[in-house]
Amino acid sequence: MAEEELAPGDPHDPLAAAPGDGRDPLMDPGGDGRDPLVDPGGDARDPLVDAPGDMLADVSSWPVGRLLSVAARLVERRFHDFLAAHQLSHAGLIALHHLTPGPRTQRELAAACRVTDQTMSRTIEHLRRSGHVVKRADPGDRRRMLVELTPAGDAVLAMAREKERDSGDLLGAVEDYDRFREELIRLITVT
């Protein structure tokens, strides 16, 4: 049976904005128009932890699409602090992941990460300054530069993977991590 979605502004939706308010109290708990999950600046409030009890009780009635959206944003926000403490960004973490098989050119790395060369250039420079990667000339073609994972980059990637899997505030709360991951991959790759 399909889930029934509440119409926008439905008075039965406890997370709906107050009439004329135009805001979602879960995504904008401060009423300042800033989504704390997307804009981690300011205080480090977690809107689900800090939400009133009636809001939390209603989460079970949400449509699956909203659950996925909020879950993704919460995990990303919670993971942000870990990454920042290790001088990483989400983009940098993805780049490190794609360097585990071995060195790549900037263009190869950009293609693997599905970003432009210019974006990858900035990501690589940040990773290089943080000591997570090095750039060196390709021994087969000295005109090309290869990007290579350093031992520090390999170590921080391993810590990030462990944090993701085992942390109770990230995906460690999932009962069957491997199955959950497989289901997400299936959801993303369905054609």
Secondary structure, 3 states (H helix, E strand, C coil): CCCCCCCCCCCCCCCCCCCCCCCCCCCCCCCCCCCCCCCCCCCCCCCCCCCCHHHHHHHHHCCHHHHHHHHHHHHHHHHHHHHHHCCCCHHHHHHHHHHCCCCEEHHHHHHHHCCCHHHHHHHHHHHHHCCCEEEEEECCEEEEEEEEECHHHHHHHHHHHHHHHHCCCCHHHCCCHHHHHHHHHHHHHCC
